Amino acid sequence: MVERDMPEYRIPVDQLRPGVFIRLEKTSWFEHPFLFSNFKVRDFDQIALIKSLGITHVMCIPEKSDVLPAAPEKRTEAKRPEPRKQLSQEVIDHLWEVKRERTRRLREKKDQIALCEKRFNACIKTFNDIYRDVAAGRTEGVGHAVGFVARLAALFLDDRESTLHLMNVVDKGESAYSHPMNVAVLSMIVGKEARLDEAEMTVLALGALFHDIGKERLPKKLLKKRGELTRPEQNLLDEHPALGAEIIAGLKGFPDGVARILAQHHERMDGSGVPGGLKGETIDRLARIVAVADAYDNHCNHADPMESLTPYLALSYMFGQQKHLFDVELLALFIRCLGVYPPGTVVELSNGDVGMVMAVNPKNQLNPSVMLHDPEVPKKEALIVDLADEPDLRVEKSIRLAQLPPETLEYLSPRTRITYYVDRS
């Protein structure tokens, strides 16, 4: 049995056998056909391939090994299968082609993510103008808002197997509009899964987009304050749902139900919410969806970046510590839509690599797509691995940003503001 506390050590390749976890040293990722530089040896053909590369020694990592390397005097045991002396060039060429094909496919995925980012940021700029019109009480903004919701649905919700992606940070000048956009798209994802009809989806999206518009009537000094609010300040802030409902109710053209979402998005299932202290089923169902999405995005995008939670930790906290505040069925549906490890979660894999979850596999949520940190690979060429294609790999744990070394943090570039949406591809 392998002793888990043994330190890693250098061994000759001749002592390798299947089940030993190794790291290739002094060999660039670009110089070998393996997808990773550290992995568990699968069979004797892999050992033959390592030898064919001219590698004579590797690092053994006992903690992750099923067995220890063979002792020199036991290498000729009769029970040990005889490895191939040399792999054919055809086999080696095939492995290189598999690796090249994988990198091509993953590069295409990154291109798709970049396209989604471009679309999303364009939508934020459009919403900027719509929001200002509605906040100013201009009725033309209502028609634009309804049309904008249809555009969001067409761009991001027309693929049944929705895939959430983590996008780059928006410009600081647009950051005020990324939160309502996040909440709207997250709410629409849940609404689609809940089988809402088109009219309900429109009401839900409009309510999510304008859920905080009541803050436009509050003092800017209050909204910009950092740190704990005084009781009078908190009471004033708690008025923004009702103020927002008044703004929407005063504009012709908004569908029935939008103002109700604004008024109730801070109500809580246990009656502890504001402004009305409503409880349970007395809270509008669409408002309950927006409440979950709003709380989640606030956890991920805290005003103080160091207080922000990773998506995984945000969901864990909401389900473990705040479940009494939300509709449990809708919260469970929300988690099912985002995945066990939502985009933006930094994880450690079973081979020791660290990466950021880029996309969720809806059919296999324990195996997301992860962008890996590898100092040998340029950041712009960073590898995205589909864990569903790697049976020997799994997520070991989630990592908080504060626990990352500076070089890993810079490479992965986790942001303090996160956007999510569905990729039609």
N, C-alpha and C positions, 0 to 999 in steps of 0.2 A: 504493500500500500504506500502511495506517495505521501511524504510528509509535507504538509501544506506550508510549513514555516521555513522550508529550505530556501536559501538564497539562489538566484540564478547563477549559472556557471557555464564556462566554455567547454565544448566537447568536440572530438573529431566526428566528422560526418559518418565514419565507419561504425560508430556506436549507436547511430540512430535506428529506431524501430517505430512502427505505427503506434500512435498514442502519445508520443513525446511532443510537447509544445515547444516550438523553437522561435527564435528571432534571427533573421539573416543579418549579419553584421558586415559592414564595409562593402555592401552591395546596394547600389542605388535601385530604387523602385523601378526605374526605367531599364534596368539591366537584367531583369529576370521576368519570366512569364507568369509568376504568381500574382494574384490580385492584391495580396497583402505581403508585407515583409515579416510579419509574425503570425504564425498559424500552427495548428495541431497537425502533425504528419498523419496523412490518411492511409497510405499504403507504401509498399516498397518501390513502386514506380516513381512516386514523388522523391524518394531518396535517390534513385538513379538519376532523376532530372537534376536534383541539387548537385550531384557529383559531376554531371555533364556540363554544368556551368563553371566548373573549375573551383567550386567552393570546397574547402577542406575542413573548416570548422564553423560551428554555429553556436549560438547561445541557447542553453536549455533553461526553460522556466518551469521548475517543478510544481509550483502552485497551480498551474493550469494544465498539467500533464496527467494523463490517465496512468501512465507507466513511466519509470525512469529509463534512461538510456541503458543499453546492454553493456555489461562489464566487458573489457577487452578479451578476457579469457573465456567468455561465454558466447562469443560471436559465432562460433561454429557449431552450436548445439544442433542436434539432428532435427529437433522440433521446429526450428526456425526455417520458414520458407526461403528458398534461394532467390535473391533479388535478380532482376534483369541486369546483365552486365552493362548494357547501354541502350538507351531509348533510341528508336529510329528518328531520323531528322523529320520525317513526316509527322510523328507524334508531337515533337517539339514545336514544329511550325503551327500545328493545330492549336496548341496551347497559347502561342503568341496571338494567333488570330482571334481566339476566344477573348483574350484580354483586350485586344484592340477593338473588337466589336462591342465589348462591355463599355469601354470608355467612350466610344462613339454614341452608344445609346444613352449613356448618362449625360453626355454633353448636350444631346438633344433635349433631355429633360430640363437641364438648366436653361436652355434657350426658351423652352415653354414657360418656365417660371419667370424669366425676364419679360416675356410678352405679357403674361398675366400682370406683372408689376406695372408695366407701362399702361395697360388698360385701367388698372385700379387707380393709379395716380392721376390719370386723365379724368376719371370719374370724380375724384376728390376736388379737382379744380372746377369742374362743372357744378358740383354741389355747393361749392363756396358761394357762387353767385345766387343760386337758388335759395340757400339758407338766408342770405342777407335780404333778399326780396321778401321772404315770408316773415322774417323778424321785423321788417319795416312795415308790415301790413299791406304789401302790394299784392293784389289779387292775382296778377299774372304769374306770380311765383307758384301759386297752387297748381295751375295746369302744367307748368314746367316740372314740378315735383312729382306729379302723377306719371308724366312721361319718363322721368328719370328712373322711377321704380321699375317701369317696364324694361328700360335699358339694362338695369342691374340684373333682372331676371334673365334676359336674353344672353347677357355676357357670361354670367357666372352660375346659372342654375339649370342649364339645359342638358346636363349629363347626369344620368341616374346614379352612377358611381362617382359621387363627388369626391374630389381630392383637395384637401386643404393645403395651402402653401404659405410659407413664411416669406414675406416680402421685405425689401429694403425700406429703411426709414424714410418717411416723407420729409419734405423741406420744413424747417421750423415755422415758416410762414403759413404752412398748411396744416400744422399739427392739430390745431383746434378742430379741424373737420375730419381727422382720421378716426377719432373715437366714435362719433355717430355713424360713420361709414362701417367701422368694424362691427358695431352693435347691430346695424341694419342687416349686414350680410350674414352674420352669425344667426340672427333671429330668423332670416329667410331660410337658411339651411335647415334649422329645426322645424320651421313651418312646413317646408316641403316634405320632410320626413314624417311629420304629423298629418300629412295629407290634407292640408288646408286648400280650399278652392281659390281660384284666382282673385276673387273679391277680398277674401280674408287675407291673402298674401299681400295685397296692395295696402290694406289697412295696417297690417302688421309692419310692413316696411316703412310706411310713412310715420307711424308712431315711433319706430326705432330711430329713424333719421332725425326727428325733431324732439326726441324725448327730453332733451336738456334746454330747449329754446327758452324756457322760462327764466333761465339764468341771465338772459339779455336784460331783464328788468331789475337785476340786483347790482349793487355797487361793485365796480371793477376791483376795488381795493379788497373786498371780501373774497372774491374769486381767486385773486392772486396770492392770498395769504398762505404761507407755509407754516406748518405746525398745527397744534391743537387750537380749535376754535373755542371762543367763550360760549356760554349757554345762549346769550342773546344772538350772537353771530350764527350759531347752529340753527336756532329757531328761524332766523331770517332765510338761511339757506334752504331749510325744509319747506319753504313756501314755493320753491321753483316749480314743482309739479303742477300745482294749482295755477300759477302764473302762466305756465306754458299752455295749459288747457284753455285758459282765457284767450290767449293769442290765437290758437287754432280755431276755437269756437267762433271767433270774431271774423273769420275769413270764409267767404262763400267758396264752395267747391271741394273742400275736404270731405271725404266719405265719413259717414257716421261711424263712430268707434275710435277714430284717431285721437280726439281730445280725451277720451276715456283712458287710453293707454298712457298718455302724458300725465294725466291726473293720478294714475295708480301704479306707475312703474317703480315707485319706492315703497309700496305697501308690501307687507310680509305675511306669510301664511300663518304665523303664530300671533298676528295682531300687533307686532312691535313696530310696524312701519309707519310712514308718514305720507300724506298729511292727515288721513282719516282714520288710521288705526284699523283698517279693514282686515278681515280674517278669512282664511280658507277660500271656499268657493265664491264668496262675495266679491273677490278680486277678479276682474276680467281675465279670461284665459290668455288672450294675446298680451296683456300687460304682464302676466306671469312669465311668458317667454322672454319678453324684453328685459324683465328684472334679472333673469339668469344671465343673459348675454351681457348686460350692462355691468353687473357685479364681476363677472369673469374678466372682461377687458380692463376694468379698473384694478383688479388684482395684478394683471400682467403688466399694466402700464401705469404704475404708481407715479405720482408727482416726483417722489424721490426715487431715482433709479435703483438705489441699493435696497429699497423696500419692495421692489417689484418681484413677483414670484414667477418662476418658470411656468409655462402652461400646465405641465404635469402636476406641479405642486399647487397651482391655483385650483385645478379640478379636485385634487386630493383634499385640499382645505375646505372647499365648498361642500363636498360630499361628506367629509368626516366631521367638520366642525360647524357648518352652517346649514346643514340639511333641513333643519326645522324652519328656516327662513323662506325656503323655496318650495314650489310644487315638486314633490319628489319624482313623480313620473316624468315631468318635463326636464328636470335636472338629469335624470338617468338617460333620457333621450338625447340631451345636449352632449353628455359624455360619450354616448355611443356614436354620435355624429363626428366628434372631434378625434376620437380614438383614445386608446390608453395612454399613448405618448403623443400629445398634440404637437403640431409644428412649433418650433421654437424651443422645445425641450432639449437640453444638453444631456447626453447620456454617455455612460461608459459601457463598452461592449465586452463580451466574454473573452476576447483576445487582448484586452487592455487598451484598445484604441478608444479615443474620445471623439465624439462628433455631435452635430446638431440635427435633430429630426427636421427633414424638409417636407415630407409628405406622408400621409397616412394610407396604408393599404386597407381599404374598406372590408375586404374579405379575410384579412389576416392582421388584426390590429396590433398584435404583439410583435409584428415584423414590419416596421415602417421603413421609409427610405431615409438614410442618414448621410449627411455630408461629413467626411472624416477630416480630422486634423492630422496632417502628415507634413512635417517640416521639409521633407525631401521633395514634396510636390508643390509647385507654385500655387499660391492662393487662387489665382484665376483658373487653374486647372484642377481645383480641389475635387476629389473623387466623391461621388454620391453612390452609395451602395444600397441596393434593395435587399434587405435582410431575408425576404422571402426566397431569394435565389441562393442564399448562403446557409445551408442546413447546419453548419458547424458554428454559426454566430447567433448570438442573442443579446438582448439588452440586459445588462447586469443591474444598473441603477441609474437614477436621475441625479444630475449634479447641479447645484446652485451656482449662479454666475460668480459669486464671491469666492467660490472654492477653486476657480480655474486659474492656472498660471497665466501671467500677463501675455505670454506669447500665444497661448491657446485662445485666450479671449480675443486677441487682435485678429488671429487667423479666422476664427469662426464668425467674428463680428456680431455677436448677439446684441440686439438693440434694446433700448428702453421703451420704444413704441413698436407695436407689432400689428400687422394687418393680415387678415385671413380672407380667402375666398376660394371659390370652387373653380377648378381648371377643367374646361370642356374636353381636353385631350384624354 
